[in-house]
């Protein structure tokens, strides 16, 4: 098994090792860079393109990985990635002045 992480929970990154999960994780991780790029270039479209790419990446992840019904360890990691992607999308759309629904 994997060693415990800093929070005492087993490391769950192995549950995100599939290509679609890794791509989504990497996309979430470049959010700050996308904001800096939009600010630097004075182009909100940089952020809009990033958010579209993140949404596409998340869609591929969601369609290829079992989230509900996966084993507890994998399911928790995938739920956390889903929450992170949702948070980034909501915040990014807010920055662009686009309202988001609470539920779909």
Secondary structure, 3 states (H helix, E strand, C coil): CCCECCCCCECCHHHHCCHHHHHHHHHHHCHHHHHHHHHHHCCHHHHHHHHHHHHHHHHHHHHHCCCCCCCHHHHHHHHHHHHHHHHHHHHHHHHCCCCCCCCC
